[in-house]
Amino acid sequence: MIQDGPETSETARDEPSSRAVVVCDHPVRAAVRGRCPRCGQGRLFDGFLKVRPACEACGLDFSTIQTGDGPATFIMQIAGFIVVFSALFVEIKFHPPMWLHLIVWLPMVAGLSLALMRPGRGLMIGLQYRNQR
């Protein structure tokens, strides 16, 4: 469960200082961009996928966020769908050798998975925040 303060532009109760909290209109969009789902200003991640303990702008506690394997599951399905159907199209249209398929599609799967992992995790965090406030 995400600890949240009031939904208006008042001072948050879990905030370390007495700064006013600006509530973000689109918490899911902010989280996908790697920002705090409450204020849209503070960073959500420390490093590539590690979630920060709290927002530095509004003080929202991120320590209770549990995304589990949800983002990885959806991202593997999305990347697999894109790569499998692209490989089938290329095979039917051009008939390249198998080694060329391996050189093209294996890095494509890895690249898509890595590129989508952070926004996917942010999406799950934003949805969790939106549904629990």
N, CA, C and O atoms as CSV, one atom per row, in Angstrom:
chain,resi,resn,atom,element,x,y,z
A,1,MET,N,N,0.840,-1.172,0.000
A,1,MET,CA,C,0.000,0.000,0.000
A,1,MET,C,C,0.887,1.237,0.000
A,1,MET,O,O,1.875,1.293,0.732
A,2,ILE,N,N,0.552,2.200,-0.792
A,2,ILE,CA,C,1.303,3.448,-0.862
A,2,ILE,C,C,0.713,4.422,0.142
A,2,ILE,O,O,-0.494,4.662,0.153
A,3,GLN,N,N,1.569,4.980,0.984
A,3,GLN,CA,C,1.121,5.964,1.956
A,3,GLN,C,C,0.938,7.287,1.245
A,3,GLN,O,O,1.857,7.771,0.584
A,4,ASP,N,N,-0.227,7.873,1.372
A,4,ASP,CA,C,-0.524,9.100,0.653
A,4,ASP,C,C,-1.132,10.113,1.590
A,4,ASP,O,O,-1.800,9.764,2.564
A,5,GLY,N,N,-0.900,11.334,1.291
A,5,GLY,CA,C,-1.458,12.442,2.052
A,5,GLY,C,C,-2.761,12.896,1.437
A,5,GLY,O,O,-3.403,12.122,0.727
A,6,PRO,N,N,-3.177,14.138,1.687
A,6,PRO,CA,C,-4.420,14.652,1.136
A,6,PRO,C,C,-4.345,14.796,-0.374
A,6,PRO,O,O,-3.260,14.902,-0.946
A,7,GLU,N,N,-5.495,14.798,-1.008
A,7,GLU,CA,C,-5.547,14.868,-2.463
A,7,GLU,C,C,-5.586,16.296,-2.983
A,7,GLU,O,O,-5.604,16.494,-4.198
A,8,THR,N,N,-5.599,17.278,-2.130
A,8,THR,CA,C,-5.623,18.663,-2.578
A,8,THR,C,C,-4.237,19.264,-2.440
A,8,THR,O,O,-3.299,18.579,-2.032
A,9,SER,N,N,-4.101,20.528,-2.776
A,9,SER,CA,C,-2.797,21.190,-2.725
A,9,SER,C,C,-2.481,21.697,-1.324
A,9,SER,O,O,-2.029,22.831,-1.162
A,10,GLU,N,N,-2.711,20.880,-0.326
A,10,GLU,CA,C,-2.381,21.230,1.044
A,10,GLU,C,C,-1.046,20.591,1.405
A,10,GLU,O,O,-0.433,19.903,0.590
A,11,THR,N,N,-0.613,20.824,2.615
A,11,THR,CA,C,0.627,20.221,3.077
A,11,THR,C,C,0.387,18.745,3.368
A,11,THR,O,O,-0.596,18.389,4.018
A,12,ALA,N,N,1.280,17.887,2.889
A,12,ALA,CA,C,1.135,16.445,3.097
A,12,ALA,C,C,1.547,16.080,4.510
A,12,ALA,O,O,2.466,16.682,5.065
A,13,ARG,N,N,0.879,15.101,5.097
A,13,ARG,CA,C,1.187,14.729,6.461
A,13,ARG,C,C,2.430,13.850,6.566
A,13,ARG,O,O,3.070,13.833,7.617
A,14,ASP,N,N,2.797,13.108,5.494
A,14,ASP,CA,C,3.993,12.284,5.555
A,14,ASP,C,C,5.196,12.981,4.940
A,14,ASP,O,O,6.212,12.347,4.654
A,15,GLU,N,N,5.080,14.268,4.742
A,15,GLU,CA,C,6.125,15.066,4.112
A,15,GLU,C,C,7.132,15.505,5.171
A,15,GLU,O,O,6.735,15.919,6.260
A,16,PRO,N,N,8.436,15.423,4.867
A,16,PRO,CA,C,9.424,15.786,5.872
A,16,PRO,C,C,9.461,17.271,6.207
A,16,PRO,O,O,9.836,17.630,7.322
A,17,SER,N,N,9.089,18.131,5.292
A,17,SER,CA,C,9.088,19.565,5.569
A,17,SER,C,C,7.681,20.114,5.387
A,17,SER,O,O,6.739,19.353,5.168
A,18,SER,N,N,7.536,21.415,5.476
A,18,SER,CA,C,6.211,22.018,5.384
A,18,SER,C,C,5.942,22.598,4.006
A,18,SER,O,O,5.177,23.554,3.880
A,19,ARG,N,N,6.557,22.038,2.969
A,19,ARG,CA,C,6.304,22.515,1.609
A,19,ARG,C,C,4.909,22.091,1.169
A,19,ARG,O,O,4.412,21.040,1.574
A,20,ALA,N,N,4.286,22.913,0.339
A,20,ALA,CA,C,2.961,22.573,-0.177
A,20,ALA,C,C,3.101,21.513,-1.259
A,20,ALA,O,O,4.035,21.549,-2.060
A,21,VAL,N,N,2.170,20.573,-1.277
A,21,VAL,CA,C,2.188,19.485,-2.253
A,21,VAL,C,C,1.343,19.879,-3.445
A,21,VAL,O,O,0.181,20.256,-3.297
A,22,VAL,N,N,1.923,19.790,-4.616
A,22,VAL,CA,C,1.181,20.025,-5.845
A,22,VAL,C,C,0.740,18.665,-6.357
A,22,VAL,O,O,1.576,17.809,-6.644
A,23,VAL,N,N,-0.555,18.462,-6.472
A,23,VAL,CA,C,-1.075,17.167,-6.893
A,23,VAL,C,C,-1.024,17.067,-8.406
A,23,VAL,O,O,-1.465,17.971,-9.116
A,24,CYS,N,N,-0.485,15.966,-8.889
A,24,CYS,CA,C,-0.363,15.713,-10.324
A,24,CYS,C,C,-1.720,15.301,-10.888
A,24,CYS,O,O,-2.425,14.494,-10.282
A,25,ASP,N,N,-2.088,15.851,-12.042
A,25,ASP,CA,C,-3.365,15.520,-12.664
A,25,ASP,C,C,-3.376,14.111,-13.248
A,25,ASP,O,O,-4.424,13.465,-13.274
A,26,HIS,N,N,-2.244,13.631,-13.710
A,26,HIS,CA,C,-2.153,12.326,-14.359
A,26,HIS,C,C,-1.071,11.491,-13.682
A,26,HIS,O,O,0.068,11.473,-14.148
A,27,PRO,N,N,-1.405,10.792,-12.584
A,27,PRO,CA,C,-0.370,10.049,-11.860
A,27,PRO,C,C,0.247,8.919,-12.678
A,27,PRO,O,O,1.433,8.628,-12.522
A,28,VAL,N,N,-0.527,8.282,-13.538
A,28,VAL,CA,C,0.009,7.180,-14.341
A,28,VAL,C,C,1.004,7.711,-15.368
A,28,VAL,O,O,2.070,7.127,-15.561
A,29,ARG,N,N,0.664,8.804,-16.021
A,29,ARG,CA,C,1.561,9.406,-17.009
A,29,ARG,C,C,2.866,9.860,-16.348
A,29,ARG,O,O,3.944,9.682,-16.914
A,30,ALA,N,N,2.767,10.441,-15.165
A,30,ALA,CA,C,3.970,10.884,-14.452
A,30,ALA,C,C,4.844,9.693,-14.070
A,30,ALA,O,O,6.067,9.760,-14.197
A,31,ALA,N,N,4.234,8.609,-13.606
A,31,ALA,CA,C,5.004,7.434,-13.199
A,31,ALA,C,C,5.682,6.760,-14.390
A,31,ALA,O,O,6.803,6.269,-14.259
A,32,VAL,N,N,5.026,6.728,-15.539
A,32,VAL,CA,C,5.641,6.149,-16.739
A,32,VAL,C,C,6.880,6.955,-17.137
A,32,VAL,O,O,7.847,6.390,-17.647
A,33,ARG,N,N,6.856,8.260,-16.908
A,33,ARG,CA,C,8.019,9.108,-17.206
A,33,ARG,C,C,9.085,9.043,-16.115
A,33,ARG,O,O,10.115,9.709,-16.215
A,34,GLY,N,N,8.840,8.235,-15.064
A,34,GLY,CA,C,9.824,8.093,-13.992
A,34,GLY,C,C,9.721,9.163,-12.936
A,34,GLY,O,O,10.698,9.439,-12.240
A,35,ARG,N,N,8.561,9.773,-12.800
A,35,ARG,CA,C,8.340,10.834,-11.816
A,35,ARG,C,C,7.357,10.365,-10.746
A,35,ARG,O,O,6.664,9.363,-10.925
A,36,CYS,N,N,7.303,11.081,-9.656
A,36,CYS,CA,C,6.402,10.760,-8.548
A,36,CYS,C,C,4.955,10.806,-9.025
A,36,CYS,O,O,4.564,11.771,-9.682
A,37,PRO,N,N,4.145,9.787,-8.711
A,37,PRO,CA,C,2.754,9.806,-9.159
A,37,PRO,C,C,1.892,10.852,-8.450
A,37,PRO,O,O,0.838,11.225,-8.963
A,38,ARG,N,N,2.321,11.330,-7.278
A,38,ARG,CA,C,1.525,12.336,-6.584
A,38,ARG,C,C,1.796,13.745,-7.100
A,38,ARG,O,O,0.865,14.469,-7.451
A,39,CYS,N,N,3.075,14.136,-7.148
A,39,CYS,CA,C,3.389,15.521,-7.515
A,39,CYS,C,C,3.897,15.664,-8.946
A,39,CYS,O,O,3.841,16.758,-9.508
A,40,GLY,N,N,4.388,14.586,-9.545
A,40,GLY,CA,C,4.896,14.643,-10.911
A,40,GLY,C,C,6.253,15.313,-11.030
A,40,GLY,O,O,6.715,15.560,-12.144
A,41,GLN,N,N,6.910,15.617,-9.905
A,41,GLN,CA,C,8.179,16.339,-9.945
A,41,GLN,C,C,9.353,15.493,-9.480
A,41,GLN,O,O,10.386,15.467,-10.149
A,42,GLY,N,N,9.227,14.808,-8.363
A,42,GLY,CA,C,10.342,14.028,-7.819
A,42,GLY,C,C,10.616,12.780,-8.641
A,42,GLY,O,O,9.731,12.256,-9.317
A,43,ARG,N,N,11.862,12.310,-8.571
A,43,ARG,CA,C,12.237,11.104,-9.306
A,43,ARG,C,C,11.683,9.865,-8.618
A,43,ARG,O,O,11.642,9.792,-7.390
A,44,LEU,N,N,11.258,8.897,-9.414
A,44,LEU,CA,C,10.691,7.656,-8.905
A,44,LEU,C,C,11.762,6.591,-8.713
A,44,LEU,O,O,11.647,5.749,-7.822
A,45,PHE,N,N,12.805,6.620,-9.545
A,45,PHE,CA,C,13.812,5.562,-9.533
A,45,PHE,C,C,15.176,6.076,-9.098
A,45,PHE,O,O,15.560,7.206,-9.398
A,46,ASP,N,N,15.900,5.218,-8.382
A,46,ASP,CA,C,17.323,5.378,-8.087
A,46,ASP,C,C,18.033,4.363,-8.959
A,46,ASP,O,O,17.941,3.164,-8.695
A,47,GLY,N,N,18.726,4.796,-9.974
A,47,GLY,CA,C,19.341,3.848,-10.896
A,47,GLY,C,C,18.350,3.421,-11.964
A,47,GLY,O,O,17.436,4.166,-12.318
A,48,PHE,N,N,18.545,2.200,-12.475
A,48,PHE,CA,C,17.715,1.752,-13.593
A,48,PHE,C,C,16.316,1.321,-13.149
A,48,PHE,O,O,15.326,1.801,-13.702
A,49,LEU,N,N,16.216,0.429,-12.165
A,49,LEU,CA,C,14.906,-0.072,-11.747
A,49,LEU,C,C,14.647,0.014,-10.249
A,49,LEU,O,O,13.548,-0.320,-9.806
A,50,LYS,N,N,15.604,0.443,-9.466
A,50,LYS,CA,C,15.414,0.509,-8.021
A,50,LYS,C,C,14.547,1.717,-7.673
A,50,LYS,O,O,14.857,2.849,-8.046
A,51,VAL,N,N,13.462,1.458,-6.955
A,51,VAL,CA,C,12.537,2.523,-6.561
A,51,VAL,C,C,13.121,3.266,-5.364
A,51,VAL,O,O,13.636,2.652,-4.429
A,52,ARG,N,N,13.036,4.586,-5.405
A,52,ARG,CA,C,13.543,5.422,-4.315
A,52,ARG,C,C,12.728,5.173,-3.048
A,52,ARG,O,O,11.580,4.740,-3.143
A,53,PRO,N,N,13.288,5.435,-1.865
A,53,PRO,CA,C,12.522,5.258,-0.627
A,53,PRO,C,C,11.355,6.237,-0.509
A,53,PRO,O,O,10.302,5.882,0.021
A,54,ALA,N,N,11.534,7.471,-1.002
A,54,ALA,CA,C,10.486,8.491,-0.917
A,54,ALA,C,C,10.747,9.555,-1.976
A,54,ALA,O,O,11.856,9.677,-2.497
A,55,CYS,N,N,9.711,10.318,-2.281
A,55,CYS,CA,C,9.840,11.414,-3.244
A,55,CYS,C,C,10.565,12.574,-2.573
A,55,CYS,O,O,10.221,12.972,-1.460
A,56,GLU,N,N,11.573,13.115,-3.261
A,56,GLU,CA,C,12.312,14.236,-2.678
A,56,GLU,C,C,11.536,15.542,-2.768
A,56,GLU,O,O,11.875,16.502,-2.075
A,57,ALA,N,N,10.504,15.603,-3.604
A,57,ALA,CA,C,9.739,16.843,-3.754
A,57,ALA,C,C,8.558,16.919,-2.788
A,57,ALA,O,O,8.336,17.956,-2.163
A,58,CYS,N,N,7.798,15.824,-2.662
A,58,CYS,CA,C,6.588,15.888,-1.827
A,58,CYS,C,C,6.625,14.952,-0.626
A,58,CYS,O,O,5.772,15.057,0.255
A,59,GLY,N,N,7.594,14.037,-0.568
A,59,GLY,CA,C,7.718,13.153,0.584
A,59,GLY,C,C,6.873,11.900,0.527
A,59,GLY,O,O,6.785,11.194,1.531
A,60,LEU,N,N,6.246,11.584,-0.596
A,60,LEU,CA,C,5.435,10.372,-0.712
A,60,LEU,C,C,6.305,9.146,-0.459
A,60,LEU,O,O,7.378,9.015,-1.048
A,61,ASP,N,N,5.851,8.251,0.409
A,61,ASP,CA,C,6.606,7.062,0.785
A,61,ASP,C,C,6.480,5.992,-0.301
A,61,ASP,O,O,5.386,5.489,-0.557
A,62,PHE,N,N,7.594,5.650,-0.931
A,62,PHE,CA,C,7.611,4.604,-1.956
A,62,PHE,C,C,8.036,3.256,-1.390
A,62,PHE,O,O,8.043,2.267,-2.124
A,63,SER,N,N,8.390,3.185,-0.116
A,63,SER,CA,C,8.941,1.950,0.443
A,63,SER,C,C,7.924,0.817,0.492
A,63,SER,O,O,8.315,-0.342,0.625
A,64,THR,N,N,6.658,1.111,0.391
A,64,THR,CA,C,5.634,0.066,0.465
A,64,THR,C,C,5.169,-0.406,-0.907
A,64,THR,O,O,4.262,-1.233,-0.998
A,65,ILE,N,N,5.769,0.100,-1.963
A,65,ILE,CA,C,5.360,-0.276,-3.319
A,65,ILE,C,C,5.793,-1.702,-3.614
A,65,ILE,O,O,6.955,-2.055,-3.412
A,66,GLN,N,N,4.872,-2.519,-4.088
A,66,GLN,CA,C,5.144,-3.907,-4.447
A,66,GLN,C,C,4.667,-4.150,-5.867
A,66,GLN,O,O,3.482,-4.404,-6.082
A,67,THR,N,N,5.571,-4.076,-6.846
A,67,THR,CA,C,5.170,-4.354,-8.225
A,67,THR,C,C,5.386,-5.808,-8.591
A,67,THR,O,O,4.764,-6.298,-9.533
A,68,GLY,N,N,6.244,-6.508,-7.879
A,68,GLY,CA,C,6.486,-7.916,-8.151
A,68,GLY,C,C,7.015,-8.145,-9.559
A,68,GLY,O,O,7.822,-7.365,-10.065
A,69,ASP,N,N,6.554,-9.223,-10.185
A,69,ASP,CA,C,6.988,-9.576,-11.535
A,69,ASP,C,C,6.002,-9.121,-12.595
A,69,ASP,O,O,6.147,-9.489,-13.761
A,70,GLY,N,N,5.018,-8.342,-12.229
A,70,GLY,CA,C,4.006,-7.891,-13.184
A,70,GLY,C,C,4.563,-7.172,-14.393
A,70,GLY,O,O,4.213,-7.525,-15.519
A,71,PRO,N,N,5.427,-6.165,-14.205
A,71,PRO,CA,C,5.962,-5.466,-15.374
A,71,PRO,C,C,6.756,-6.386,-16.297
A,71,PRO,O,O,6.627,-6.297,-17.518
A,72,ALA,N,N,7.575,-7.267,-15.727
A,72,ALA,CA,C,8.393,-8.161,-16.557
A,72,ALA,C,C,7.516,-9.103,-17.376
A,72,ALA,O,O,7.822,-9.388,-18.533
A,73,THR,N,N,6.440,-9.581,-16.787
A,73,THR,CA,C,5.540,-10.488,-17.500
A,73,THR,C,C,4.918,-9.801,-18.706
A,73,THR,O,O,4.937,-10.349,-19.807
A,74,PHE,N,N,4.375,-8.624,-18.514
A,74,PHE,CA,C,3.744,-7.908,-19.624
A,74,PHE,C,C,4.760,-7.508,-20.687
A,74,PHE,O,O,4.471,-7.566,-21.882
A,75,ILE,N,N,5.936,-7.107,-20.256
A,75,ILE,CA,C,6.956,-6.665,-21.208
A,75,ILE,C,C,7.467,-7.827,-22.046
A,75,ILE,O,O,7.704,-7.666,-23.243
A,76,MET,N,N,7.641,-8.998,-21.433
A,76,MET,CA,C,8.053,-10.171,-22.215
A,76,MET,C,C,7.003,-10.525,-23.262
A,76,MET,O,O,7.345,-10.907,-24.381
A,77,GLN,N,N,5.735,-10.400,-22.904
A,77,GLN,CA,C,4.674,-10.695,-23.871
A,77,GLN,C,C,4.660,-9.671,-25.003
A,77,GLN,O,O,4.507,-10.042,-26.166
A,78,ILE,N,N,4.816,-8.406,-24.681
A,78,ILE,CA,C,4.812,-7.360,-25.710
A,78,ILE,C,C,6.021,-7.510,-26.629
A,78,ILE,O,O,5.879,-7.482,-27.851
A,79,ALA,N,N,7.211,-7.669,-26.045
A,79,ALA,CA,C,8.422,-7.822,-26.859
A,79,ALA,C,C,8.357,-9.099,-27.685
A,79,ALA,O,O,8.755,-9.099,-28.851
A,80,GLY,N,N,7.866,-10.178,-27.105
A,80,GLY,CA,C,7.732,-11.434,-27.845
A,80,GLY,C,C,6.780,-11.308,-29.015
A,80,GLY,O,O,7.059,-11.811,-30.103
A,81,PHE,N,N,5.662,-10.642,-28.802
A,81,PHE,CA,C,4.692,-10.437,-29.882
A,81,PHE,C,C,5.320,-9.658,-31.034
A,81,PHE,O,O,5.197,-10.049,-32.195
A,82,ILE,N,N,5.985,-8.565,-30.712
A,82,ILE,CA,C,6.597,-7.722,-31.748
A,82,ILE,C,C,7.663,-8.493,-32.522
A,82,ILE,O,O,7.681,-8.467,-33.753
A,83,VAL,N,N,8.544,-9.174,-31.804
A,83,VAL,CA,C,9.660,-9.857,-32.459
A,83,VAL,C,C,9.193,-11.084,-33.232
A,83,VAL,O,O,9.658,-11.311,-34.349
A,84,VAL,N,N,8.295,-11.872,-32.674
A,84,VAL,CA,C,7.839,-13.084,-33.375
A,84,VAL,C,C,7.139,-12.724,-34.675
A,84,VAL,O,O,7.427,-13.320,-35.713
A,85,PHE,N,N,6.236,-11.774,-34.640
A,85,PHE,CA,C,5.522,-11.435,-35.872
A,85,PHE,C,C,6.410,-10.691,-36.869
A,85,PHE,O,O,6.212,-10.804,-38.079
A,86,SER,N,N,7.383,-9.934,-36.371
A,86,SER,CA,C,8.346,-9.313,-37.286
A,86,SER,C,C,9.225,-10.377,-37.943
A,86,SER,O,O,9.492,-10.308,-39.143
A,87,ALA,N,N,9.673,-11.353,-37.164
A,87,ALA,CA,C,10.502,-12.432,-37.715
A,87,ALA,C,C,9.714,-13.269,-38.718
A,87,ALA,O,O,10.254,-13.673,-39.748
A,88,LEU,N,N,8.453,-13.530,-38.425
A,88,LEU,CA,C,7.623,-14.275,-39.383
A,88,LEU,C,C,7.451,-13.495,-40.681
A,88,LEU,O,O,7.528,-14.072,-41.766
A,89,PHE,N,N,7.223,-12.211,-40.578
A,89,PHE,CA,C,7.076,-11.389,-41.777
A,89,PHE,C,C,8.353,-11.408,-42.614
A,89,PHE,O,O,8.304,-11.590,-43.830
A,90,VAL,N,N,9.503,-11.218,-41.947
A,90,VAL,CA,C,10.781,-11.212,-42.662
A,90,VAL,C,C,11.052,-12.582,-43.285
A,90,VAL,O,O,11.548,-12.659,-44.409
A,91,GLU,N,N,10.738,-13.651,-42.576
A,91,GLU,CA,C,10.957,-14.999,-43.112
A,91,GLU,C,C,10.102,-15.252,-44.347
A,91,GLU,O,O,10.589,-15.790,-45.342
A,92,ILE,N,N,8.847,-14.873,-44.289
A,92,ILE,CA,C,7.947,-15.106,-45.425
A,92,ILE,C,C,8.317,-14.221,-46.609
A,92,ILE,O,O,8.266,-14.666,-47.755
A,93,LYS,N,N,8.683,-12.993,-46.344
A,93,LYS,CA,C,8.958,-12.034,-47.420
A,93,LYS,C,C,10.344,-12.205,-48.045
A,93,LYS,O,O,10.477,-12.125,-49.266
A,94,PHE,N,N,11.391,-12.441,-47.221
A,94,PHE,CA,C,12.769,-12.405,-47.724
A,94,PHE,C,C,13.530,-13.729,-47.626
A,94,PHE,O,O,14.531,-13.891,-48.325
A,95,HIS,N,N,13.109,-14.672,-46.801
A,95,HIS,CA,C,13.763,-15.975,-46.602
A,95,HIS,C,C,15.249,-15.855,-46.249
A,95,HIS,O,O,16.081,-16.452,-46.932
A,96,PRO,N,N,15.607,-15.100,-45.200
A,96,PRO,CA,C,17.031,-14.988,-44.837
A,96,PRO,C,C,17.519,-16.278,-44.157
A,96,PRO,O,O,16.700,-17.079,-43.704
A,97,PRO,N,N,18.830,-16.484,-44.081
A,97,PRO,CA,C,19.354,-17.668,-43.383
A,97,PRO,C,C,19.103,-17.560,-41.871
A,97,PRO,O,O,18.864,-16.476,-41.339
A,98,MET,N,N,19.165,-18.708,-41.201
A,98,MET,CA,C,18.860,-18.759,-39.769
A,98,MET,C,C,19.830,-17.899,-38.946
A,98,MET,O,O,19.412,-17.268,-37.975
A,99,TRP,N,N,21.119,-17.862,-39.317
A,99,TRP,CA,C,22.083,-17.078,-38.555
A,99,TRP,C,C,21.732,-15.591,-38.578
A,99,TRP,O,O,21.991,-14.872,-37.613
A,100,LEU,N,N,21.145,-15.137,-39.676
A,100,LEU,CA,C,20.751,-13.733,-39.759
A,100,LEU,C,C,19.564,-13.444,-38.834
A,100,LEU,O,O,19.492,-12.386,-38.210
A,101,HIS,N,N,18.636,-14.406,-38.760
A,101,HIS,CA,C,17.533,-14.267,-37.801
A,101,HIS,C,C,18.080,-14.119,-36.383
A,101,HIS,O,O,17.643,-13.246,-35.633
A,102,LEU,N,N,19.031,-14.968,-36.019
A,102,LEU,CA,C,19.588,-14.918,-34.666
A,102,LEU,C,C,20.302,-13.599,-34.395
A,102,LEU,O,O,20.177,-13.034,-33.308
A,103,ILE,N,N,21.041,-13.115,-35.372
A,103,ILE,CA,C,21.781,-11.858,-35.196
A,103,ILE,C,C,20.834,-10.666,-35.066
A,103,ILE,O,O,21.132,-9.714,-34.345
A,104,VAL,N,N,19.704,-10.714,-35.753
A,104,VAL,CA,C,18.768,-9.584,-35.730
A,104,VAL,C,C,17.805,-9.669,-34.554
A,104,VAL,O,O,17.632,-8.685,-33.834
A,105,TRP,N,N,17.174,-10.824,-34.342
A,105,TRP,CA,C,16.045,-10.886,-33.420
A,105,TRP,C,C,16.418,-11.076,-31.957
A,105,TRP,O,O,15.698,-10.593,-31.084
A,106,LEU,N,N,17.512,-11.758,-31.660
A,106,LEU,CA,C,17.900,-11.894,-30.250
A,106,LEU,C,C,18.268,-10.548,-29.617
A,106,LEU,O,O,17.794,-10.254,-28.519
A,107,PRO,N,N,19.090,-9.724,-30.263
A,107,PRO,CA,C,19.328,-8.393,-29.686
A,107,PRO,C,C,18.066,-7.526,-29.649
A,107,PRO,O,O,17.907,-6.685,-28.765
A,108,MET,N,N,17.170,-7.741,-30.621
A,108,MET,CA,C,15.919,-6.975,-30.635
A,108,MET,C,C,15.070,-7.301,-29.404
A,108,MET,O,O,14.494,-6.401,-28.794
A,109,VAL,N,N,14.990,-8.576,-29.039
A,109,VAL,CA,C,14.237,-8.968,-27.844
A,109,VAL,C,C,14.866,-8.346,-26.600
A,109,VAL,O,O,14.164,-7.784,-25.759
A,110,ALA,N,N,16.183,-8.448,-26.486
A,110,ALA,CA,C,16.866,-7.884,-25.319
A,110,ALA,C,C,16.705,-6.366,-25.260
A,110,ALA,O,O,16.435,-5.810,-24.195
A,111,GLY,N,N,16.868,-5.704,-26.388
A,111,GLY,CA,C,16.735,-4.248,-26.422
A,111,GLY,C,C,15.332,-3.769,-26.094
A,111,GLY,O,O,15.156,-2.821,-25.328
A,112,LEU,N,N,14.329,-4.426,-26.676
A,112,LEU,CA,C,12.941,-4.056,-26.378
A,112,LEU,C,C,12.615,-4.286,-24.909
A,112,LEU,O,O,11.965,-3.456,-24.274
A,113,SER,N,N,13.067,-5.412,-24.374
A,113,SER,CA,C,12.787,-5.710,-22.969
A,113,SER,C,C,13.407,-4.666,-22.050
A,113,SER,O,O,12.757,-4.193,-21.118
A,114,LEU,N,N,14.652,-4.307,-22.306
A,114,LEU,CA,C,15.306,-3.299,-21.467
A,114,LEU,C,C,14.691,-1.917,-21.648
A,114,LEU,O,O,14.552,-1.167,-20.682
A,115,ALA,N,N,14.324,-1.581,-22.875
A,115,ALA,CA,C,13.745,-0.259,-23.136
A,115,ALA,C,C,12.365,-0.103,-22.505
A,115,ALA,O,O,11.992,0.995,-22.093
A,116,LEU,N,N,11.608,-1.188,-22.428
A,116,LEU,CA,C,10.248,-1.111,-21.895
A,116,LEU,C,C,10.156,-1.386,-20.398
A,116,LEU,O,O,9.108,-1.148,-19.798
A,117,MET,N,N,11.232,-1.885,-19.779
A,117,MET,CA,C,11.156,-2.298,-18.379
A,117,MET,C,C,10.893,-1.123,-17.434
A,117,MET,O,O,10.021,-1.223,-16.571
A,118,ARG,N,N,11.610,-0.037,-17.571
A,118,ARG,CA,C,11.429,1.102,-16.655
A,118,ARG,C,C,10.055,1.761,-16.828
A,118,ARG,O,O,9.375,1.986,-15.827
A,119,PRO,N,N,9.615,2.082,-18.060
A,119,PRO,CA,C,8.257,2.620,-18.188
A,119,PRO,C,C,7.184,1.632,-17.734
A,119,PRO,O,O,6.150,2.040,-17.204
A,120,GLY,N,N,7.423,0.339,-17.938
A,120,GLY,CA,C,6.456,-0.669,-17.487
A,120,GLY,C,C,6.346,-0.715,-15.982
A,120,GLY,O,O,5.245,-0.818,-15.440
A,121,ARG,N,N,7.468,-0.641,-15.306
A,121,ARG,CA,C,7.438,-0.626,-13.845
A,121,ARG,C,C,6.804,0.667,-13.335
A,121,ARG,O,O,6.045,0.653,-12.366
A,122,GLY,N,N,7.119,1.777,-13.989
A,122,GLY,CA,C,6.481,3.038,-13.626
A,122,GLY,C,C,4.975,2.991,-13.832
A,122,GLY,O,O,4.215,3.532,-13.028
A,123,LEU,N,N,4.543,2.342,-14.910
A,123,LEU,CA,C,3.108,2.184,-15.173
A,123,LEU,C,C,2.430,1.412,-14.053
A,123,LEU,O,O,1.362,1.807,-13.585
A,124,MET,N,N,3.043,0.310,-13.618
A,124,MET,CA,C,2.451,-0.476,-12.529
A,124,MET,C,C,2.395,0.329,-11.229
A,124,MET,O,O,1.421,0.231,-10.482
A,125,ILE,N,N,3.425,1.116,-10.956
A,125,ILE,CA,C,3.442,1.942,-9.748
A,125,ILE,C,C,2.378,3.030,-9.838
A,125,ILE,O,O,1.675,3.292,-8.862
A,126,GLY,N,N,2.255,3.665,-11.003
A,126,GLY,CA,C,1.241,4.703,-11.189
A,126,GLY,C,C,-0.172,4.161,-11.063
A,126,GLY,O,O,-1.035,4.804,-10.466
A,127,LEU,N,N,-0.414,2.978,-11.624
A,127,LEU,CA,C,-1.740,2.362,-11.500
A,127,LEU,C,C,-2.033,1.983,-10.055
A,127,LEU,O,O,-3.156,2.152,-9.582
A,128,GLN,N,N,-1.025,1.471,-9.353
A,128,GLN,CA,C,-1.206,1.123,-7.950
A,128,GLN,C,C,-1.522,2.376,-7.130
A,128,GLN,O,O,-2.409,2.349,-6.277
A,129,TYR,N,N,-0.813,3.456,-7.379
A,129,TYR,CA,C,-1.067,4.708,-6.661
A,129,TYR,C,C,-2.474,5.228,-6.957
A,129,TYR,O,O,-3.208,5.605,-6.043
A,130,ARG,N,N,-2.843,5.245,-8.238
A,130,ARG,CA,C,-4.152,5.772,-8.629
A,130,ARG,C,C,-5.292,4.957,-8.021
A,130,ARG,O,O,-6.305,5.527,-7.617
A,131,ASN,N,N,-5.145,3.653,-7.951
A,131,ASN,CA,C,-6.216,2.805,-7.442
A,131,ASN,C,C,-6.279,2.759,-5.926
A,131,ASN,O,O,-7.293,2.335,-5.372
A,132,GLN,N,N,-5.224,3.181,-5.239
A,132,GLN,CA,C,-5.218,3.121,-3.778
A,132,GLN,C,C,-5.415,4.458,-3.097
A,132,GLN,O,O,-5.483,4.511,-1.869
A,133,ARG,N,N,-5.508,5.534,-3.850
A,133,ARG,CA,C,-5.685,6.816,-3.165
A,133,ARG,C,C,-7.129,7.130,-2.978
A,133,ARG,O,O,-7.466,8.174,-2.418
